[in-house]
Amino acid sequence: MFVKLRLLTAGESHGPALIVIVEGIPSGLFLTPEDINRDLKRRQQGYGRGLRMRKIESDSVKFLSGVRHGVTIGSPIAMLIENRDFENWRLSMSPEPLDEFVPSEKLRSFFVPRPGHADLAGSVKYLTKDIRPILERASARETAARVAAGAIAKKLLAELGVQITSHVVAIGDVSINLDASQLPLTEIKERADSSELRCLDREAETAMKQLIDKAASEGETLGGIFEVIADGVPIGLGSHVHWDRKLDGRLAQAVMSIPAIKGVEIGKAFELARKFGSQVHDPFLTPNPDASDWGFFPRASNNAGGLEGGITNGERIVVRGAMKPISTLRNPLPSVDLRNLQPARAHVERSDVCAVPAAAIVAEAMVALVLADAVLEKFGGDSMTELKVNINRFRELIRKWMVAEGNENSAPKA
């Protein structure tokens, strides 16, 4: 999925720590732990979160390499996020061999898969009847590592004038009653960050909380829909030439990779599928070679979500993700015990009731990583200085191309 960046995460949900390695970030980017910790904290917030997120875990990052005196140096950036809850799991998650037999209950092994989780498919894939190893890596705890990596990408993009935020569109069957496309990004961010559910509609937020409370009292869980928005994205990122370089496909894959995400749309895709073409496509307005941003060819609307033909078109990027309800239920569903294949009730693990706001923060990170990779792919540069020079040069080339007379097929000389 990535062309210029490389991302590797390691670690288990209840293991000693999460490790993150990001390669491909240019030198000269100012970066501190607080740049990362800010988003790690945002990921842990949200109405409907469980005990671990609210009390046990308080994530912070430690740089192990790639940063010197608060500035990136061009080498791989390695980060460590400790799992503070590991003390309670030291025996069951120890990497050391066991010296003696330990009962499965002390090892916190379990053998009854949860419908909707990776439990069964993972157990069959790796031929283990103890599902604990599957849960530990399939857990959404891994997304803390992605948020850390995404925070670096967001810092890089911010240096180039690209801003990213998210908000919750729906929880269960309760949806907001406003169109965020009409709001400035700064207002969306402020209103979302001040809401426990990242919801821009206060009336809808009240109804969402009531629905979450009802689900909690009944041992249920809830999913929903979130939206990630990016402003200031350069025109021309991605490609129409090869299927695997189309940026909308790369964004969809990145968001779909988040645990419990079952659907992704760019712009208003599912709504537009029910309309005629004249109601869907975004008409051009008068071109503006003197645009201060990337809006050289402004539109009357942005139904396409900032992407056409797999390429950014200078408009706001809009990506939505649909999250299913969390698989762990306090009133568990029927399942099967893998030890004897007899009917049983699914395993119950500590869990959230609703994590849609947290998923939105993870999606911000994934969108930022894809956009940062696309920027580096097109403009290159081993340092932030070189990258900025290349981007500014491209902006000027667009201006010269727009005002050039005649039917020229080649780009103007610099």
QUIKA-V696308 format. One line per field, one symbol per residue. ss: DSSP state (A for helix, B for strand, O for the rest). psi: psi as a letter, one per 40 degrees, with the letter a starting at -180 (. if undefined). A space follows every 10 residues. Layout:
# QUIKA-V696308
ss->???
psi->???
This chain:
# QUIKA-V696308
ss->OOOOOBBBBB OOOOOOBBBB BBBOOOBOOB OOAAAAAAAA AAAAOOOOOO AAAAAAOOOO BBBBBOBBOO BBOOOOBBBB BBOAAAAAAO OOOOOOOOOO OOOOOOOOOO OBOOOOOOAA AAAAAAOOOO OAAAAAAAOA AAAAAAAAAA AAAAAAAAAO OOBBBBBBBB BOOBBOOOOA AAOOAAAAAA AAAOOOOOOO OAAAAAAAAA AAAAAAAOOO OBOBBBBBBB BOOOOOOBOO OOAAAOAAAA AAAAAAOOOO BBBBBBOOAA AAOOOOAAAO OOOBOOOOOO OOOOOOOOBO OOOOOOBBOO BBOOOOBBBB BBBOOOOOOO OOOBBBBOOO OBBBBOOOOO OOOBOAAAAA AAAAAAAAAA AAAAAAAAAO OOBAAAAAAA AAAAAAAAAA AAAOOOOOOO OOOO
psi->diddihhhii iideadiihh hhiehiiehh hidddddddd dddeihheia ddddddhgii ihhdiehhfe hieeihhhih hihdeddeed ddeheiihdi hhidddefii ehihheiedd dddddefhdh eddddddeie ddeddddddd ddddddddde ehihaiihdi hbehiifihe eeiidddddd dddeheefhe hddddddddd dddddddefi iiaahihhhh iehiieiaie dideehdddd ddddddehhe heiiihbfdd ddeeiidded ihiiahigee hdaefdgiie ifdefehhfe iieeihhhhi ihhiiidhhd giiiaihede fiiiiiihih iidhfddddd dddddddddd ddddddddda heiddddddd dddddddddd ddehiigiei iii.
